Amino acid sequence: MFDERQFIYEQMRLIIDERRELTKIYYELKERLQHLGQKDSNPTKEATFTNKQKLAIDIENQQYFLNKKNQVNQNIYQRIVSISKESHVPMTNRELFEQLTEKYHLSVSYNNLTNNILSRMNQDSSCKVERAYRDYWQYRMK
């Protein structure tokens, strides 16, 4: 009985010693990994180059979407100009909206048309649509 207890205590002590050694190795490896991570976090020429490439790609994407948006706006502007040109009398916002949705099947909200699109067209001197009077728009002959 006594020998068996000593044997068990000896085995437990060996396990604890081995665990200490493993813990020591674990923390040394962890520290080394942190040092490697700090070296990687310093910007290198290659990392800066890839960041510049990413920035260039982002700029190209933004320009593409801006051009796409401008094309959509120009499409709407052209259709409003053609509607107002066909009508020889000034048209209300509601009539323009109905024409755009029925004739051209555009999905533009009425508020967006009146508050944004028509007001921007009025400010743009190259656009051939002008405000006749409140809520009425006509084709500019000049």
C-alpha positions as CSV (number, residue, x, y, z in Angstrom):
1,M,0.0,0.0,0.0
2,F,2.7,2.4,1.0
3,D,4.8,1.6,-2.1
4,E,1.9,2.2,-4.4
5,R,1.2,5.6,-2.9
6,Q,4.9,6.6,-3.4
7,F,4.7,5.4,-6.9
8,I,1.6,7.4,-7.7
9,Y,3.1,10.6,-6.0
10,E,6.3,10.1,-8.1
11,Q,4.2,9.8,-11.3
12,M,2.2,12.9,-10.4
13,R,5.5,14.9,-9.8
14,L,6.9,13.7,-13.1
15,I,3.7,14.8,-14.9
16,I,3.8,18.3,-13.2
17,D,7.5,18.6,-14.2
18,E,6.7,17.7,-17.8
19,R,3.7,20.1,-17.8
20,R,6.0,22.9,-16.6
21,E,8.5,22.2,-19.3
22,L,5.7,22.1,-21.9
23,T,4.3,25.4,-20.6
24,K,7.8,27.0,-20.8
25,I,8.1,25.8,-24.4
26,Y,4.6,27.1,-25.2
27,Y,5.3,30.6,-23.9
28,E,8.7,30.8,-25.7
29,L,6.9,29.8,-29.0
30,K,4.2,32.4,-28.3
31,E,6.7,35.1,-27.7
32,R,8.6,34.2,-30.9
33,L,5.3,34.3,-32.8
34,Q,4.6,37.8,-31.5
35,H,8.0,39.0,-32.6
36,L,7.3,37.6,-36.1
37,G,4.0,39.4,-36.1
38,Q,5.6,42.7,-35.3
39,K,8.1,42.3,-38.1
40,D,5.2,41.6,-40.5
41,S,3.2,44.6,-39.3
42,N,6.0,47.0,-40.4
43,P,5.2,48.3,-43.8
44,T,7.4,47.0,-46.5
45,K,7.8,48.1,-50.1
46,E,5.7,45.1,-51.3
47,A,2.9,45.8,-48.8
48,T,2.9,49.5,-49.8
49,F,2.8,48.5,-53.5
50,T,-0.2,46.3,-52.9
51,N,-1.9,49.0,-51.0
52,K,-1.3,51.4,-53.9
53,Q,-2.7,48.8,-56.3
54,K,-5.8,48.4,-54.0
55,L,-6.2,52.2,-54.0
56,A,-6.0,52.4,-57.8
57,I,-8.6,49.6,-58.1
58,D,-10.9,51.5,-55.7
59,I,-10.5,54.7,-57.7
60,E,-11.3,52.9,-60.9
61,N,-14.4,51.3,-59.3
62,Q,-15.6,54.7,-58.0
63,Q,-15.1,56.2,-61.5
64,Y,-17.0,53.4,-63.1
65,F,-20.0,53.7,-60.8
66,L,-20.0,57.5,-61.2
67,N,-20.0,57.1,-65.0
68,K,-22.7,54.5,-64.7
69,K,-24.8,56.9,-62.5
70,N,-24.2,59.7,-64.9
71,Q,-25.3,57.5,-67.8
72,V,-28.6,56.7,-66.0
73,N,-29.1,60.4,-65.2
74,Q,-28.4,61.4,-68.8
75,N,-30.9,58.7,-70.0
76,I,-33.6,60.2,-67.7
77,Y,-32.7,63.7,-68.8
78,Q,-33.0,62.8,-72.5
79,R,-36.3,61.2,-72.0
80,I,-37.6,64.3,-70.1
81,V,-36.4,66.5,-72.9
82,S,-38.1,64.4,-75.5
83,I,-41.4,64.3,-73.6
84,S,-41.3,68.1,-73.1
85,K,-40.3,68.6,-76.7
86,E,-43.3,66.5,-78.0
87,S,-45.6,68.5,-75.8
88,H,-46.0,72.0,-77.1
89,V,-47.4,73.3,-73.8
90,P,-45.8,73.4,-70.4
91,M,-46.3,70.1,-68.4
92,T,-46.8,69.7,-64.7
93,N,-44.5,67.5,-62.6
94,R,-47.3,64.9,-62.3
95,E,-47.7,64.7,-66.1
96,L,-43.9,64.3,-66.6
97,F,-43.9,61.6,-64.0
98,E,-46.8,59.7,-65.5
99,Q,-45.2,59.9,-69.0
100,L,-41.9,58.6,-67.7
101,T,-43.5,55.7,-65.9
102,E,-46.0,54.8,-68.6
103,K,-44.1,55.5,-71.8
104,Y,-40.6,54.6,-70.8
105,H,-41.3,52.3,-67.8
106,L,-38.7,54.1,-65.6
107,S,-38.8,53.4,-61.9
108,V,-38.3,56.9,-60.6
109,S,-40.2,58.1,-57.5
110,Y,-42.2,61.3,-57.8
111,N,-40.4,63.0,-55.0
112,N,-37.0,62.2,-56.5
113,L,-38.2,63.5,-59.9
114,T,-39.5,66.8,-58.5
115,N,-36.9,67.5,-55.8
116,N,-33.7,66.2,-57.4
117,I,-33.9,65.5,-61.1
118,L,-35.9,68.5,-62.4
119,S,-34.2,70.9,-60.1
120,R,-30.8,69.7,-61.3
121,M,-32.0,70.0,-64.9
122,N,-33.1,73.5,-64.3
123,Q,-29.6,74.5,-62.9
124,D,-27.8,72.8,-65.8
125,S,-27.5,75.4,-68.7
126,S,-26.9,72.7,-71.3
127,C,-30.2,71.0,-70.6
128,K,-33.1,72.1,-72.9
129,V,-35.8,71.9,-70.2
130,E,-36.6,75.0,-68.2
131,R,-39.1,75.9,-65.5
132,A,-42.0,77.7,-67.0
133,Y,-43.6,78.5,-63.6
134,R,-44.2,76.7,-60.4
135,D,-44.5,72.9,-61.0
136,Y,-44.6,73.4,-64.8
137,W,-41.8,72.5,-67.2
138,Q,-41.3,73.3,-70.9
139,Y,-38.8,72.7,-73.7
140,R,-36.4,75.6,-74.1
141,M,-36.2,76.7,-77.8
142,K,-32.9,78.7,-77.5
